[in-house]
Amino acid sequence: MKKLLCVLTVVLLLCGCQSKGDVIKTKYFQVTVPHSWEELYLYEIYEVDNNVYSLIFYDKDSNVRDFGGHIVTFSIYYNKDEFDYLPSYNYLGKISNGNNSYYIVTELPTDVQFDTSTEDSYKKLADSYESVINSIEYINGYQLVKE
């Protein structure tokens, strides 16, 4: 049985079939959350008044204990001037499906989002959020376009 399991593991690794983590899908894109985040995170997707569409990741322990827990937010803005007011963001670019164009940014917290009892789990997620950003794939016909 061990030999069969080892062979299966090698085959999965060679063909790239091994899961990289949870895939979170939105209307415009999807991201992959690493296995190291398993059971440590929460996320929510929301849309505000047809102005912004967001996917927000939180450290679960910090969030449920009312310390915020914000790790990173992916936001789709319908107008380019709507995110200039943000205190900390990274502009990823303009996306389009041929009919509609939007602007995507990532937002990071600007204040402490944990306490001493949740610091370890928070920092585990905060130290690896860039892998989630780098995993972004545009879906439903959307793609990055040159401006």
C-alpha positions as CSV (number, residue, x, y, z in Angstrom):
1,M,0.0,0.0,0.0
2,K,2.9,2.4,0.8
3,K,4.5,1.8,-2.5
4,L,1.2,2.5,-4.3
5,L,0.8,5.7,-2.4
6,C,4.3,6.9,-3.2
7,V,3.9,6.1,-6.9
8,L,0.6,8.0,-6.9
9,T,2.2,11.0,-5.2
10,V,5.0,11.1,-7.7
11,V,2.6,10.8,-10.6
12,L,0.5,13.7,-9.2
13,L,3.6,15.8,-8.8
14,L,4.9,15.1,-12.3
15,C,1.6,15.9,-14.0
16,G,0.9,19.0,-12.0
17,C,-2.3,17.5,-10.5
18,Q,-1.5,18.4,-6.9
19,S,-3.9,21.0,-5.5
20,K,-2.3,24.3,-4.7
21,G,-5.0,25.4,-2.3
22,D,-8.5,26.8,-2.2
23,V,-9.7,28.6,-5.3
24,I,-11.9,31.6,-4.6
25,K,-13.9,32.8,-7.6
26,T,-15.5,36.2,-8.1
27,K,-17.4,37.6,-11.1
28,Y,-14.1,39.0,-12.6
29,F,-11.2,36.9,-11.3
30,Q,-10.2,34.0,-9.2
31,V,-7.3,33.6,-6.7
32,T,-5.7,30.6,-5.0
33,V,-5.3,30.6,-1.3
34,P,-2.3,28.5,-0.1
35,H,-2.7,25.4,1.9
36,S,-0.9,27.1,4.8
37,W,-4.0,29.4,5.2
38,E,-6.3,26.4,5.7
39,E,-8.7,27.0,8.5
40,L,-7.0,30.4,9.3
41,Y,-8.8,32.7,7.0
42,L,-12.3,34.1,6.2
43,Y,-13.3,36.0,3.1
44,E,-16.2,38.0,1.9
45,I,-17.3,39.3,-1.5
46,Y,-19.4,42.4,-1.7
47,E,-20.6,45.1,-4.1
48,V,-21.3,48.7,-3.1
49,D,-23.7,50.8,-5.2
50,N,-22.3,49.7,-8.5
51,N,-19.1,51.6,-7.6
52,V,-16.8,48.9,-6.2
53,Y,-16.7,45.1,-6.1
54,S,-14.4,43.6,-3.4
55,L,-13.0,40.3,-2.3
56,I,-11.6,40.7,1.3
57,F,-9.4,38.3,3.2
58,Y,-9.3,38.2,7.0
59,D,-7.4,36.3,9.7
60,K,-10.2,34.3,11.2
61,D,-9.1,34.5,14.8
62,S,-8.5,38.3,14.7
63,N,-11.8,38.9,12.9
64,V,-14.1,36.8,15.2
65,R,-12.5,38.5,18.2
66,D,-13.3,42.0,16.8
67,F,-9.7,43.0,16.0
68,G,-10.4,43.4,12.3
69,G,-8.0,40.8,10.9
70,H,-7.9,42.4,7.5
71,I,-5.1,40.9,5.4
72,V,-5.7,42.0,1.8
73,T,-8.6,43.3,-0.3
74,F,-9.0,42.9,-4.1
75,S,-11.2,45.7,-5.4
76,I,-12.7,46.3,-8.8
77,Y,-13.5,50.0,-9.4
78,Y,-15.8,51.1,-12.1
79,N,-14.2,54.5,-12.4
80,K,-10.4,55.2,-12.2
81,D,-10.7,58.2,-9.9
82,E,-12.6,56.3,-7.2
83,F,-9.5,54.7,-5.6
84,D,-7.2,57.7,-5.4
85,Y,-8.4,58.4,-1.9
86,L,-7.2,55.0,-0.5
87,P,-4.3,55.3,2.0
88,S,-2.5,52.1,0.9
89,Y,-3.2,50.4,-2.5
90,N,-1.4,48.8,-5.4
91,Y,-2.8,49.3,-8.8
92,L,-2.9,46.0,-10.7
93,G,-4.3,47.4,-14.0
94,K,-7.3,47.8,-16.2
95,I,-9.4,44.7,-17.0
96,S,-11.9,44.3,-19.8
97,N,-14.1,41.7,-21.4
98,G,-14.5,43.7,-24.6
99,N,-17.7,45.4,-23.5
100,N,-16.9,46.6,-20.0
101,S,-13.7,47.9,-18.5
102,Y,-12.8,48.2,-14.8
103,Y,-9.8,48.9,-12.7
104,I,-8.4,46.5,-10.2
105,V,-6.3,47.3,-7.1
106,T,-5.2,45.5,-3.9
107,E,-5.6,47.3,-0.6
108,L,-3.6,46.6,2.6
109,P,-4.5,47.5,6.1
110,T,-2.9,50.7,7.5
111,D,-3.4,49.9,11.2
112,V,-3.0,47.0,13.6
113,Q,-5.5,44.2,12.8
114,F,-4.7,41.7,15.6
115,D,-3.8,41.5,19.3
116,T,-1.2,39.4,21.2
117,S,-3.6,36.4,21.3
118,T,-4.0,36.4,17.5
119,E,-0.7,37.7,16.3
120,D,0.8,34.4,15.2
121,S,-2.1,33.4,12.9
122,Y,-2.4,36.9,11.6
123,K,1.3,37.1,10.7
124,K,1.3,33.7,9.1
125,L,-1.3,35.0,6.6
126,A,0.2,38.5,6.3
127,D,3.6,37.1,5.5
128,S,2.3,35.2,2.5
129,Y,-0.5,37.4,1.1
130,E,1.6,38.1,-2.0
131,S,1.2,34.5,-3.1
132,V,-2.5,35.1,-3.3
133,I,-2.1,38.3,-5.3
134,N,0.3,36.5,-7.6
135,S,-2.2,33.7,-8.2
136,I,-4.8,36.0,-9.8
137,E,-6.4,34.7,-12.9
138,Y,-9.1,36.7,-14.8
139,I,-12.2,34.8,-15.7
140,N,-15.5,35.2,-17.5
141,G,-13.8,36.8,-20.5
142,Y,-11.9,39.4,-18.5
143,Q,-8.3,40.1,-19.1
144,L,-5.7,42.7,-18.3
145,V,-5.5,45.3,-21.1
146,K,-2.9,47.9,-22.0
147,E,-3.8,51.5,-21.1
